[in-house]
Amino acid sequence: MFKKVVLFTFCLLFISVTNIFSYASEPGDLRAVRSDYDIFVNGSRINFRAYDINNETHLNLFDIAQVFSETNKQFAARWSDRNGTLNITTGVSHSAIGFITPRNGVNAGSAKPSDTKLLLNKKEIDITGFTVSGSVYFNLRETARIMDFNIEKYPTEKIIKIDTYEPFSENIIKRIIDPTKPMIALTFDDGPSHVTVTILDELEKHNAVATFYVVGNRITRNETHRAIVLRAFTAGNEIANHSHSHRFLTRISDEAIRSEMINVNKAIESIIGIPPTHMRPPYADMDRRVRNVIAEQGLPIVLWSLDPSDWQTRNAEKTFDRVMENVKDKDIILLHDMWEPTGEAAVRLIPALIEKGFQLVTVSELMHHSGITMQPGTVYNSGVR
């Protein structure tokens, strides 16, 4: 059984065997369309990111690896950006996170054959995948055929059922997001800190998530802060770029801005395995020059639509009241996980917002379910188009 779970993982990691070789010979990019199928693994619904490419379902490598590393602690997937290799090992006794680093940027909606190499216990396997928006996706049908696990697809019900004959623990069952219902993104700037832990405890209690805009030098010099970032990410929260040293970007040179972006990206990637996909400038300080430099780094800019001024009042009651009185569907809410009163407010806000009917999602999830494809250098304030 152990081999089946592990092999099923990387099979889901690599795929596109027959189809991908034929796809690679076709001129131009292929069209990748977000799959609208619900995917169940051993009876549990898993919120995989999935694309339909040439009418075949392809799953995201990171999602697959994360799910299976939770199922079996002796699985590890490690991405090496230096030589474009995904190295999978078995028999390791630590909890591992599978991940992939975006390399050759691809516009959302297009798919290119990936040149990713797959190593299984240091032995190369000759299989390719598709790259969509910088991440690799693999063909589910081919995976099932190669690994001999059961898969059933029900087009009329938009359901895919996978059976690996291995049980899943409850903690890997993903959240279900209903795009027809209200949703908001809680965002926290300037951390991590001990306050972040309080917020994470409450989010996990309610199976909710947020986006944390972290400052690079707070995680390069503090192992506790690095552990907090890893915990947040592993629980499904989003980790985003808030510069390396929280400087006013309009007051520094182009090269210094690049350094601020690159250094924090590297710091985050060293912890969670993937770099941030968007950023928020400190103090919202930017002009056309700053936006252009940020665009060069491939990063969209996310601000907010609701600011309760928690950083200014440092009053939990006022922060709570301002959010609850003004919140609306598709809002991005600005908070700061540096101040004790914000932590106290978050403990009240998270259940209160859910009780009010809001789904708490990450910024990327909010944009995806709002039909927005974020572009580098473009500023976004909410999920309203």
FIROSE-124764 format. One record per residue (C-alpha): residue in one letter; x, y, z. Coordinates in steps of 0.2 Angstrom, whole numbers, plus 5000, padded with zeros to 4 digits. Layout:
N
AXYZ...
//
This chain:
385
M500050005000F501450125004K502150104987K500450144979V500250304989V501950364985L501950314967F500250384965T500850544971F502250564958C501250494945L500050634948L501650734948F502250694931I501150624918S500550674901V501450534894T500550484878N499650644876I500950764880F502250704868S500950724854Y500450894861A502250954860S502250934842E500851054839P501151234834G500851374846D500151364864L498751254869R497151324878A497051284897V495351304904R494951304923S494151134926D492451144934Y492450964940D492350924959I493750794963F493550664976V494950554983N494350404993G492750494996S493450655002R493250814991I494950884988N495051064981F496351034968R496851164956A496451084939Y496451134921D495651044906I496951044892N496350964875N494850894885E495950804897T495950844916H497650904923L498050924941N499251044950L500850964956F500951064972D499151024977I499550834974A501150834983Q500350924998V498950804999F500050654999S501350715010E499950735023T499350555020N501050475021K502550565030Q503850465021F503550555004A504550704999A504550804983R505850944981W506051064967S507751114961D507751274951R509551264947N509351124935G507451114932T507250954941L505950884952N506750754964I505650634973T506250524987T505450384997G505850325014V506250495022S505550505040H505050695040S503450785035A503750855017I502950985006G503050954987F503251114978I503651194961T504551354957P503851454942R505151464929N504651514911G503151634913V501651584903N500051694901A498551624911G497451524899S498951454889A499851284891K501551234885P502451064886S503551074902D505351024901T505350974919K506350814923L505750694936L506950594947L506250454957N507550404970K508850494959K508350394943E507650504929I505950454922D505550514904I503950594907T503350774903G501950894909F501151054905T501651224912V500151344915S500451514923G502151454929S501651294937V501651114931Y500051014928F499950834925N498750724915L497550624927R497050494915E498750444911T499250434929A497850314933R498350204918I500150204923M499850174942D498350064941F497250154953N495350174950I494650334942E492950374937K492350534928Y490450584928P490250724915T488450754918E488750774937K490450864934I491250744946I492950644946K493150504959I494850434963D495150284973T496950244979Y496350114992E497250215006P496250315019F496450505020S496650595037E495350725040N496550875041I496950865022I495150885017K495151055008R493951195010I492451204998I492251374990D490551414983P490851554970T488951604971K489151654989P489951814997M491851805000I493151915007A495051915009L495751955026T497552015024F498852045037D500352155034D502152175042G502252005051P502551875055S502551895074H501851815090V500251895085T500151795069V500051635080T498451695088I497751735071L498251565064D497451475079E495751555076L495851535057E496151345059K494751325072H493551385059N494351305043A494651475036V496151565028A496951735025T498451815016F499951865025Y501052005017V502651965026V504252075028G505851985022N507052035035R505851975049I506051795042T507851795037R508451835055N507251735066E506951545065T505351565075H504651685062R505151565048A504151425057I502651535058V502651565040L502851375036R501351345048A500351475040F500651405022T500451225027A498751265034G498251345017N498551525020E499351625006I501051705009A501451864999N502751994997H502852155007S504552205003H506152145012S506452295024H504752395023R505552545015F504652685005L504852624988T504652794979R506152854989I507452724983S508252684966D507552554954E508952434958A508552454977I506652414973R507252264963S508252204978E506752234990M505652124979I506951984975N507651964993V505951945001N505451824987K506951714990A506651725009I504951665007E505351524994S506751465006I505351415018I503851365008G504651314992I503751434980P503951624978P502551744981T501351784966H500951954971M501452094982R500952244993P502052404994P502352465011Y501252615016A500452584998D501952704993M502152694974D502152784958R502252744940R504152714941V503852594956R502452504947N503552474932V504952404942I503752284951A502952234934E504752184929Q504752064943G503151984937L502152044952P500352114953I500052244966V498652214979L498052354990W496352344999S494552404999L494252415018D495452485030P494852495049S496452585054D497052455066W498852515064Q498252685070T497052655084R497752495090N496052465098A495252295096E493452355098K493652495085T494452375073F493052245075D491652375073R492352465058V492552295049M490852225053E489952395049N490752415032V491152245025K490452195009D490652054996K492352044987D493152155000I495052145003I495252195022L496852275028L497552225045H499252205053D499852055063M501052155073W499952225086E499052135101P497352225098T497352165080G497551985086E496152015098A495052095085A495451945073V494851815086R493151905086L493151945067I493451775060P491951685068A490851845066L491151865048I490851685044E489151695054K488751845044G488851735028F490551775021Q491851645015L493551685021V494751655006T496551705001V496751854989S497251734975E495651634978L494551794978M495251844962H495051674954H493251654959S492951834954G493551804936I495051914938T496751864931M498051974940Q499352054929P501052114934G501152294939T499252314939V498452374956Y496952284963N495952344978S494552204978G493752064969V492552184960R493052194941
//
